[in-house]
C-alpha cells in the first residue's frame, strides 16, 4: 500500500502512517507516543469505515475524505478501552469534525439510453425534458 501511495505523490513519511484506505477515503494515524494505541487502532478503523459508509449528511456514503487522528487520551485500565467506549467516541468525533469542515452533497446523475424508431424521437425528447424539471 505504501508504494502505491508514494507513487501517487504522497510523502514517504506520511504514507507509513496510513492505517486504512476505504472506498476512496483515508485514515492516517498522526499520533506519537500513545502507549496503548495498538489496542484501539482496529476499533478506530472500524468506526472510520462505518462513518464513510454512512456520512454525517443524510447517511450517504463519503468520497475523498482524509481523517487524521492527531491525539488520543486512553484510560489506563484496559476494561475502559473496549468497543462500548471507543466506538461512540470515534464515530461522533469523525462526524463532528466533518460537520465543522462544511460537507457537501452532490446531485446524483443518472444516465439513460432509449432506443426507439426515429418518428418517436420528438415525443420522447419532450417527455424526458418534462421529467427533468421535476
N, C-alpha and C positions, 0 to 999 in steps of 0.2 A: 504494500500500500504506500509506503514512504516514497519508493522510487517513482511511482506514478504521480504522486502529489508534487514531488520535486520537478518532474518532467513538465508538469503543468505550470511551473513558475513559483511554487511555494518554497520559502527558505527551508533549508535542511533542519535548522534548529526548531522551527515551528512544526514541520511535518512529523517530527518524532513525538510531538505532544498530542497529535490527533488520536483520539480514543475511539471514535465511531464516525462512520460516514453512512448515512441512511437516506436513501431516496433524494439525493442531491443536497442534503443538509449535513453539517459537520459539527461534531463535539470536540472541543480542544480542552485538554487539561492544562491550565495555566498556573496551577498551584505549585508551591515549592515548600518542601519540608513538612508536609502534613503527615503525621505518623501513621494513622490508620486509613489513609485514602484507598489503599488496595482492597480493604474490606467493603467499601461502599461504591467504588467506581462502576461496578457492574450494575448496581441499582440505579445510579445516576444515568448510565447509558440506557437502561430500560425506560426510564421516565422521559429522557430526551426523545427516544423513538416514539413514545406514547404521545407526547406533545406535537411531534412532527406529523403524526397521523391525524390528530385532531387539534388543530391550532387554536389560538385564542379568539379568533373571529369566526363565529358560525360553525365551529368544529370542522373546518375544511382543512385539507392537507397543506402542509407548508412546503415551499420550494425555495432553495437558495439561502437558507438560514445558517449562520455560523454562531454557535454558542460557545463562549469561552468561560470556563469555570475558573474564576480568579482566586477565590478564597473559600475555605471550608472551616467550620468550627465543629468538631466532633466531640461527642460526650466521651468521657474517659471509660465508662462502663460499656462493655460490648452489647449488653442487653438493650441499651438505648440507641444502638446504631442499626436497628433492624428495619425491615421494609415498612413497617407501620409508621416509623418516624421519618425515614428518608424519603419514601415515595411522595407523600404530600408536599414536603418542603421543596424538593427538587422540581416537581411538576408545577407548583404555583410560582416558584421562583422564576422558572423559564417563561411561563405565561406572563407574569408581571413585567419582566424585562422586555418581552416582545411588545406588550401593550405600550410601554414607555417609548419604544422605538418607532411607534407610528406605523403599524402594519397596514397593508393594502390588500384589497380583494380585487382580483381581475375578473373581467366579464368573460363568461365561458364562450367558447367559439365552437360552432357545430358546422361540419362540412356535409352538405347534402349533394347527392348526384341523382338527377332524374333522367330517365330515358323515355322519350315519347316521340310520336310522329311530329314532323315539322309543323303541321297545321294546328297543333295544340300548344305550341311554344308560347304564343302570345298570352293565352289564358293561364298557362302555368306560371309565367313570369308575373302576371298581375296577382295571382293567388299567393305566390311566395312573398312578393313585396308587401301585400296587405298583412301577412302574418309577421313580417319583420318589425313593424311598428308596435306590436303588442308587447 
